[in-house]
């Protein structure tokens, strides 16, 4: 009987070929929508091994990837129906999978894992365009709500809404096209292959707790280097870019700790909390950077058309203050950032 703790034996019956299912439009939806539903059904029937500290690292990673793939597939129909938060949740699951596969890349054979990571980045980018426009609009609307009426000069809210609603609708339309594309369908098939019949390396047989500890220490050092780069940045643009990269590295460390949590519970939980805290602070900083660039563009456009750009300048100044506050908060948070134990 196969041992579920041996990643080399976590195997499923051979997958059907890509041409086994109908590829033409069906009453239930597009071929890609059908593929998502069928993949979800097949995935729910799998019985992955249970991660154990002394068990193989491959089982640990596989359990996490399967969970996130299930989460992604659950959001597929909700994104198609334009349900609240569906785009955000689907994007997060794609990022978690991609990040986990990057942190634990020595556990999986390069192919097809490397190509899947690249395609997950593409899909997250498509979903992110819709989400980013929505977040920026909500942020600026909230700021305008706090301003005295006499300081909101001209149709500022209308202009912001026109631009960002148009961007949001365009991005949602693009996402809808992508979810019905052959490229997305191929990604689903390749992802299912990775989580149902993974090609493991020798590193996948290493004890999960020890292997996860090495991954976490490496990702912790990666974040530390990026923070140092931000501290020594020669100018404002470089510093902002370095902090943005540090946010990405904090997110990667957080997701790597999520993978490790079943076998390194206390230390992983502390890292998750610390990384999430830093990620949120640096996310606020990055949102401020993006918002300032958007406001500068709108203000410059108003000046060229002879409109009043005062309010855009005022909001820009408020965003500068929010960005500086985020930096101060980050410096305090980093002093007490947890180490890998």
Beta strands, then each sheet from edge to edge (+ up, - down):
end
